[in-house]
Amino acid sequence: MNQNDSCCPPPPAEAAQCSPPVKKAQSVQVCCPPKIETKSCCPPLKNHLRAGYRIESFVKAWTDTAVGEIPIIAPKLNLADYRGRIAMRWGIGRDRYSITPGLYAIGTPDEHSEVLISANYKLSFDALRSSIEGINAWILVIDTKGVNVWCAAGKGTFGTDEIIRCVQMVDLKNLIEHKRLIVPQLGAPGVAAHLVKQGCGFTVIYGPVKASDLPDFFGADMQATVAMRRVGFSLRERTILTPVEITMLRWQILYAALALLLLGGIGRHIFDFAAAWTRGSSAVFTGFVGLLAGSVLTPMLLPWLPGRAFSLKGVWIGLGLALLLSFSLFSGSGLLNQIALLLQVTAISSYTAMNFTGSSTYTSPSGVEKEMRLAIPCQLGAAVLALTLWLWAAF
């Protein structure tokens, strides 16, 4: 910590001498009052880094360095990490799933060890530390407001200025001799390497797309292969994103289900509770089929479905499942109900499939906007027509 950066002034070179005590009305006042313990804004120099860290389960020890005490993290994920990961996949606590920015150590790094830059989104941090077990390195976590590397680079929070600020904040130049920073390739859109060099004196080297390729990257003298530079979107990667797509719509799903149960009771007898349960629950069931088709099956089968637009891909899955229901469970429900079923499932499937564009590597913002302008009126029209036919069938 530089004294110029301290919020507390440095002590004077020579201690001030106390003047003789002054007696006044049986009380004694001295020019040097007794020390009162208060909470200082400046932690001791040795612990100045520790004071800014939140105690986490992945921190297993602390190491003394030239810039203060640095937390040593465990490369293996523990039970708390897995619980947090599962909760995150279902969108629970998404806005709070972050760690404290700062410098961390993994293994027994020294002044010659590499410095890896990470976002403070905990899933990104966990992917990095669990991929470099057995490697001695420093991890500099920058403040991306709890957003992953790729999205933060687009938003501007994983960027040049933040890297420079964090390098200076932890006084990295007094810890590392080689003056290199390994930045994830997906963060490149937000990082200008030449400006980082000018701002803090460190050279930026872009690492591979996936943290799991880092051991091979280091083994190849930090030369990335074509495969390391390629962004993939495998079946497993698509599947693990589907739960959060459902939970993002949880309130809309709840309100729609309640509305369908109430509307199901409308008929010739004004309102029938038995009909509300039978017809309403059937409509809720088919709605969930559309949700499953668009938010789960469409992402899983994404590369093999015809068409470029996600909304169109969702149509094929929704139409297929709707036809299957129409000729099986609802074969005797009548023509109007069957048409309503086809329209309802297809519209919901198309809409929820279109939501997956935000999780995909296939799309661009301009393409998504164009698709939404064309698709949403069609989806809304199909849903309104389905509801109208379904209500009409009750009379």
C-alpha positions as CSV (number, residue, x, y, z in Angstrom):
1,M,0.0,0.0,0.0
2,N,1.4,3.4,-1.0
3,Q,1.2,6.1,1.6
4,N,-0.3,8.5,-1.0
5,D,-3.2,6.1,-1.5
6,S,-3.9,5.7,2.2
7,C,-7.0,7.2,3.8
8,C,-5.0,7.8,7.0
9,P,-2.2,10.3,7.2
10,P,1.3,9.1,8.0
11,P,2.5,9.6,11.6
12,P,4.7,12.7,12.1
13,A,8.5,12.2,12.0
14,E,8.8,13.2,15.6
15,A,6.2,12.7,18.4
16,A,4.7,15.9,19.8
17,Q,5.8,16.7,23.4
18,C,3.0,17.1,25.9
19,S,2.8,20.4,27.8
20,P,2.6,20.3,31.6
21,P,-0.8,19.2,32.9
22,V,-3.2,22.0,33.8
23,K,-5.2,21.6,37.0
24,K,-8.7,22.8,36.9
25,A,-11.5,22.2,39.4
26,Q,-10.2,18.9,40.7
27,S,-9.9,17.5,37.2
28,V,-6.9,17.0,35.1
29,Q,-6.7,17.6,31.4
30,V,-3.7,16.8,29.4
31,C,-2.8,17.7,25.9
32,C,-2.6,14.0,25.0
33,P,-6.0,12.4,25.7
34,P,-6.2,8.6,26.3
35,K,-6.4,6.5,23.2
36,I,-10.0,5.5,22.3
37,E,-10.4,2.4,20.3
38,T,-12.3,3.1,17.1
39,K,-12.8,1.3,13.8
40,S,-10.0,2.5,11.6
41,C,-10.5,3.1,7.9
42,C,-7.0,1.8,7.3
43,P,-6.2,-1.8,8.2
44,P,-2.6,-2.7,9.1
45,L,-0.3,-2.9,6.2
46,K,0.3,-6.7,6.6
47,N,-3.4,-7.4,6.5
48,H,-4.6,-4.8,4.1
49,L,-5.7,-7.3,1.5
50,R,-7.3,-9.7,4.0
51,A,-9.5,-6.9,5.3
52,G,-11.2,-6.6,1.9
53,Y,-11.9,-10.3,1.4
54,R,-15.1,-12.1,2.3
55,I,-14.4,-15.3,4.1
56,E,-15.3,-18.1,1.6
57,S,-15.3,-21.9,1.9
58,F,-12.8,-22.2,-1.0
59,V,-10.1,-20.2,0.9
60,K,-8.0,-22.8,2.7
61,A,-5.0,-20.7,3.9
62,W,-3.2,-17.3,3.6
63,T,0.3,-16.6,2.3
64,D,2.6,-13.7,3.1
65,T,3.8,-11.8,0.0
66,A,5.5,-8.5,-0.9
67,V,2.1,-6.9,-1.2
68,G,0.4,-8.3,1.9
69,E,-1.4,-11.5,2.8
70,I,-3.1,-13.3,-0.2
71,P,-5.7,-16.1,0.2
72,I,-4.8,-19.5,-1.1
73,I,-7.7,-21.2,-2.7
74,A,-8.5,-24.9,-3.1
75,P,-8.7,-26.1,-6.7
76,K,-11.3,-28.8,-6.0
77,L,-14.9,-27.8,-5.6
78,N,-16.5,-28.6,-2.3
79,L,-20.1,-29.4,-1.3
80,A,-21.0,-25.7,-0.9
81,D,-19.6,-25.0,-4.4
82,Y,-21.8,-27.8,-5.9
83,R,-24.9,-26.6,-4.0
84,G,-24.3,-23.1,-5.3
85,R,-23.8,-24.4,-8.8
86,I,-27.1,-26.4,-8.8
87,A,-29.0,-23.4,-7.4
88,M,-27.5,-21.2,-10.1
89,R,-28.6,-23.5,-12.8
90,W,-32.2,-23.0,-11.6
91,G,-31.7,-19.2,-11.4
92,I,-31.7,-19.1,-7.5
93,G,-29.6,-16.3,-6.2
94,R,-28.3,-15.4,-9.6
95,D,-27.8,-11.7,-8.8
96,R,-25.7,-12.6,-5.7
97,Y,-23.5,-15.3,-7.1
98,S,-20.2,-13.5,-7.1
99,I,-16.9,-13.3,-5.1
100,T,-14.8,-10.5,-3.8
101,P,-12.5,-9.0,-6.5
102,G,-8.8,-9.2,-5.7
103,L,-5.8,-11.4,-5.9
104,Y,-5.9,-15.1,-5.1
105,A,-3.2,-17.8,-5.1
106,I,-3.5,-21.4,-6.2
107,G,-0.8,-23.8,-5.3
108,T,2.5,-22.1,-4.3
109,P,3.0,-19.3,-6.8
110,D,6.0,-17.0,-6.7
111,E,7.2,-13.9,-8.6
112,H,7.6,-16.1,-11.8
113,S,4.1,-17.6,-11.8
114,E,1.5,-16.6,-14.3
115,V,-1.3,-14.3,-13.5
116,L,-4.8,-15.4,-14.8
117,I,-7.6,-12.8,-15.1
118,S,-11.1,-13.9,-14.1
119,A,-14.5,-12.4,-13.7
120,N,-16.0,-12.3,-10.2
121,Y,-19.0,-14.4,-11.3
122,K,-18.4,-17.5,-9.2
123,L,-19.2,-20.0,-12.0
124,S,-16.4,-18.4,-14.1
125,F,-14.1,-18.4,-11.1
126,D,-14.9,-22.1,-10.2
127,A,-14.3,-23.2,-13.8
128,L,-10.9,-21.6,-13.8
129,R,-9.6,-22.8,-10.4
130,S,-10.9,-26.4,-11.0
131,S,-9.1,-26.5,-14.4
132,I,-5.6,-25.7,-13.2
133,E,-5.1,-28.1,-10.3
134,G,-1.4,-28.8,-9.9
135,I,-0.4,-25.5,-11.5
136,N,1.0,-22.7,-9.4
137,A,-0.6,-19.4,-10.4
138,W,-2.1,-16.2,-9.3
139,I,-5.7,-15.4,-10.1
140,L,-6.7,-11.7,-10.4
141,V,-10.4,-11.4,-10.1
142,I,-11.8,-8.2,-11.5
143,D,-15.1,-6.7,-10.7
144,T,-17.6,-7.6,-13.4
145,K,-20.7,-7.0,-11.2
146,G,-21.2,-10.7,-11.0
147,V,-21.4,-11.2,-14.8
148,N,-19.6,-13.9,-16.7
149,V,-16.5,-13.1,-18.9
150,W,-18.2,-13.1,-22.3
151,C,-21.3,-11.1,-21.3
152,A,-19.2,-8.7,-19.2
153,A,-16.9,-8.1,-22.1
154,G,-19.9,-7.0,-24.2
155,K,-21.3,-4.9,-21.3
156,G,-18.0,-3.2,-20.7
157,T,-17.4,-4.4,-17.1
158,F,-14.7,-6.9,-18.2
159,G,-12.5,-4.3,-19.8
160,T,-9.3,-2.4,-20.1
161,D,-10.0,0.1,-17.4
162,E,-11.0,-2.5,-14.8
163,I,-8.0,-4.7,-15.4
164,I,-5.7,-1.7,-15.0
165,R,-7.5,-0.6,-11.8
166,C,-7.3,-4.1,-10.3
167,V,-3.6,-4.5,-11.2
168,Q,-2.8,-1.2,-9.5
169,M,-5.1,-1.9,-6.5
170,V,-3.3,-5.1,-5.6
171,D,0.1,-3.6,-6.4
172,L,0.9,-6.4,-8.8
173,K,4.1,-4.8,-10.2
174,N,5.8,-5.3,-6.9
175,L,4.9,-9.0,-6.8
176,I,5.4,-10.3,-10.4
177,E,8.7,-10.0,-12.4
178,H,7.5,-11.2,-15.8
179,K,4.8,-8.5,-16.3
180,R,2.3,-10.8,-18.2
181,L,-1.4,-11.2,-17.8
182,I,-3.4,-14.2,-19.2
183,V,-6.8,-12.9,-20.3
184,P,-9.5,-15.4,-21.4
185,Q,-10.2,-15.2,-25.1
186,L,-13.9,-14.5,-24.6
187,G,-12.9,-11.3,-22.7
188,A,-11.0,-10.0,-25.7
189,P,-13.9,-7.8,-27.1
190,G,-13.6,-5.6,-24.0
191,V,-9.8,-5.5,-23.6
192,A,-7.4,-3.3,-25.6
193,A,-4.0,-5.0,-25.0
194,H,-2.0,-1.9,-25.9
195,L,-3.9,0.3,-23.5
196,V,-3.4,-2.2,-20.7
197,K,0.3,-2.1,-21.4
198,Q,0.3,1.7,-21.3
199,G,-1.9,1.9,-18.2
200,C,-0.1,-0.6,-15.9
201,G,2.9,-1.9,-17.7
202,F,1.7,-5.5,-18.2
203,T,1.5,-7.4,-21.5
204,V,-1.8,-9.1,-22.3
205,I,-1.7,-12.7,-23.6
206,Y,-5.0,-14.1,-24.7
207,G,-5.6,-17.6,-23.4
208,P,-8.0,-20.3,-24.8
209,V,-11.7,-20.1,-24.9
210,K,-12.2,-22.8,-22.3
211,A,-10.4,-22.9,-18.9
212,S,-10.0,-26.6,-19.2
213,D,-7.5,-26.1,-22.1
214,L,-5.2,-24.0,-19.9
215,P,-2.9,-26.9,-18.9
216,D,-2.3,-27.8,-22.6
217,F,-1.9,-24.1,-23.3
218,F,0.9,-23.7,-20.8
219,G,2.4,-27.0,-22.0
220,A,2.6,-25.6,-25.5
221,D,4.5,-22.5,-24.4
222,M,1.3,-20.5,-24.4
223,Q,0.5,-21.2,-28.1
224,A,-3.2,-21.9,-28.6
225,T,-4.3,-24.4,-31.2
226,V,-7.2,-23.8,-33.6
227,A,-9.4,-26.0,-31.4
228,M,-8.6,-23.9,-28.3
229,R,-9.7,-20.8,-30.2
230,R,-13.0,-22.2,-31.3
231,V,-16.3,-21.6,-29.4
232,G,-18.4,-24.7,-29.2
233,F,-21.9,-25.3,-28.0
234,S,-22.3,-29.0,-27.3
235,L,-25.4,-30.9,-26.3
236,R,-24.3,-31.0,-22.7
237,E,-23.6,-27.2,-22.7
238,R,-27.0,-26.6,-24.2
239,T,-28.8,-28.9,-21.8
240,I,-27.4,-27.5,-18.6
241,L,-28.7,-24.0,-19.6
242,T,-32.4,-25.2,-19.9
243,P,-33.4,-25.0,-16.2
244,V,-32.7,-21.3,-15.9
245,E,-34.8,-20.6,-19.0
246,I,-37.8,-22.2,-17.2
247,T,-37.3,-20.5,-13.9
248,M,-37.0,-17.1,-15.6
249,L,-40.7,-17.6,-16.7
250,R,-41.9,-19.0,-13.3
251,W,-44.2,-16.1,-12.5
252,Q,-45.7,-15.9,-16.0
253,I,-46.3,-19.7,-15.8
254,L,-48.0,-19.4,-12.4
255,Y,-50.3,-16.6,-13.5
256,A,-51.1,-18.3,-16.8
257,A,-52.0,-21.6,-15.1
258,L,-54.3,-19.8,-12.6
259,A,-56.0,-17.9,-15.5
260,L,-56.6,-21.1,-17.5
261,L,-58.1,-22.9,-14.4
262,L,-60.5,-20.0,-14.0
263,L,-61.4,-19.7,-17.7
264,G,-61.9,-23.4,-17.9
265,G,-65.0,-23.1,-15.7
266,I,-66.7,-20.7,-18.1
267,G,-69.4,-22.4,-20.2
268,R,-73.2,-22.8,-20.8
269,H,-73.8,-22.7,-17.0
270,I,-71.9,-19.5,-16.6
271,F,-69.3,-21.1,-14.3
272,D,-68.8,-24.8,-13.5
273,F,-66.2,-25.8,-10.9
274,A,-66.0,-29.3,-12.3
275,A,-65.3,-27.9,-15.8
276,A,-62.7,-25.5,-14.3
277,W,-60.8,-28.5,-13.0
278,T,-61.2,-30.8,-16.1
279,R,-60.9,-28.3,-18.9
280,G,-58.6,-26.0,-17.0
281,S,-56.1,-28.6,-16.0
282,S,-56.1,-30.0,-19.5
283,A,-55.2,-26.6,-20.8
284,V,-52.5,-26.2,-18.2
285,F,-51.1,-29.6,-19.1
286,T,-50.8,-28.7,-22.8
287,G,-49.3,-25.4,-21.9
288,F,-46.5,-27.2,-20.0
289,V,-46.0,-29.4,-23.1
290,G,-45.4,-26.3,-25.1
291,L,-43.0,-25.0,-22.5
292,L,-41.1,-28.3,-22.5
293,A,-40.9,-28.3,-26.3
294,G,-39.5,-24.7,-26.5
295,S,-37.3,-24.4,-23.5
296,V,-35.9,-27.9,-23.2
297,L,-36.3,-30.0,-26.4
298,T,-35.6,-27.2,-28.9
299,P,-32.2,-26.2,-27.3
300,M,-31.2,-29.8,-27.1
301,L,-32.0,-30.5,-30.7
302,L,-31.0,-27.0,-31.9
303,P,-28.4,-27.9,-34.6
304,W,-30.7,-30.4,-36.3
305,L,-33.9,-28.4,-36.5
306,P,-34.7,-26.7,-39.8
307,G,-34.4,-23.0,-40.2
308,R,-32.1,-20.3,-38.7
309,A,-34.7,-18.5,-36.5
310,F,-35.1,-20.0,-33.0
311,S,-38.8,-19.2,-33.2
312,L,-39.1,-21.3,-36.3
313,K,-37.1,-24.2,-34.7
314,G,-39.6,-24.1,-31.8
315,V,-42.5,-24.3,-34.2
316,W,-41.3,-27.7,-35.4
317,I,-41.0,-29.2,-32.0
318,G,-44.2,-27.7,-30.7
319,L,-46.2,-28.8,-33.8
320,G,-44.9,-32.3,-33.5
321,L,-45.8,-32.7,-29.9
322,A,-49.2,-31.1,-30.4
323,L,-50.0,-33.5,-33.2
324,L,-49.0,-36.4,-31.0
325,L,-51.3,-35.2,-28.2
326,S,-54.1,-34.5,-30.7
327,F,-54.1,-38.1,-31.9
328,S,-53.6,-39.7,-28.5
329,L,-54.8,-38.2,-25.3
330,F,-57.1,-35.6,-26.8
331,S,-58.4,-37.5,-29.8
332,G,-62.0,-37.2,-28.7
333,S,-61.9,-33.6,-27.5
334,G,-63.6,-32.2,-30.6
335,L,-62.3,-30.2,-33.6
336,L,-62.2,-26.8,-31.9
337,N,-60.3,-28.0,-28.9
338,Q,-57.8,-29.8,-31.2
339,I,-57.2,-26.7,-33.3
340,A,-56.8,-24.7,-30.1
341,L,-54.3,-27.4,-28.8
342,L,-52.2,-27.1,-32.0
343,L,-52.1,-23.3,-31.9
344,Q,-51.4,-23.1,-28.1
345,V,-48.6,-25.6,-27.9
346,T,-46.9,-24.3,-31.1
347,A,-47.2,-20.6,-30.0
348,I,-45.7,-21.4,-26.5
349,S,-43.0,-23.5,-28.0
350,S,-42.0,-20.9,-30.5
351,Y,-41.9,-18.1,-27.9
352,T,-39.9,-20.0,-25.3
353,A,-37.5,-21.3,-27.9
354,M,-36.9,-17.7,-29.0
355,N,-35.9,-16.8,-25.4
356,F,-32.9,-19.2,-25.7
357,T,-31.2,-16.8,-28.1
358,G,-29.7,-15.0,-25.1
359,S,-27.9,-18.2,-24.1
360,S,-26.7,-19.2,-27.6
361,T,-23.5,-18.7,-29.5
362,Y,-25.4,-18.7,-32.8
363,T,-27.1,-15.3,-32.7
364,S,-26.4,-11.6,-32.9
365,P,-28.3,-8.7,-31.3
366,S,-29.4,-7.3,-34.6
367,G,-30.6,-10.7,-35.7
368,V,-32.5,-11.3,-32.5
369,E,-34.3,-7.9,-32.8
370,K,-35.3,-8.7,-36.4
371,E,-36.6,-12.1,-35.4
372,M,-38.6,-10.7,-32.5
373,R,-40.3,-8.1,-34.7
374,L,-41.5,-10.8,-37.0
375,A,-42.2,-13.7,-34.6
376,I,-43.9,-12.1,-31.6
377,P,-47.0,-10.8,-33.6
378,C,-47.5,-14.3,-35.0
379,Q,-47.1,-16.0,-31.6
380,L,-49.5,-13.6,-30.0
381,G,-52.0,-14.0,-32.7
382,A,-51.9,-17.8,-32.5
383,A,-52.2,-17.7,-28.7
384,V,-55.3,-15.4,-28.8
385,L,-56.9,-17.5,-31.5
386,A,-56.2,-20.7,-29.5
387,L,-57.8,-19.1,-26.4
388,T,-60.9,-17.9,-28.4
389,L,-61.5,-21.3,-30.0
390,W,-61.0,-23.1,-26.6
391,L,-63.6,-20.8,-24.9
392,W,-66.0,-21.2,-27.8
393,A,-65.8,-24.9,-27.6
394,A,-67.3,-24.8,-24.1
395,F,-70.5,-23.5,-25.4
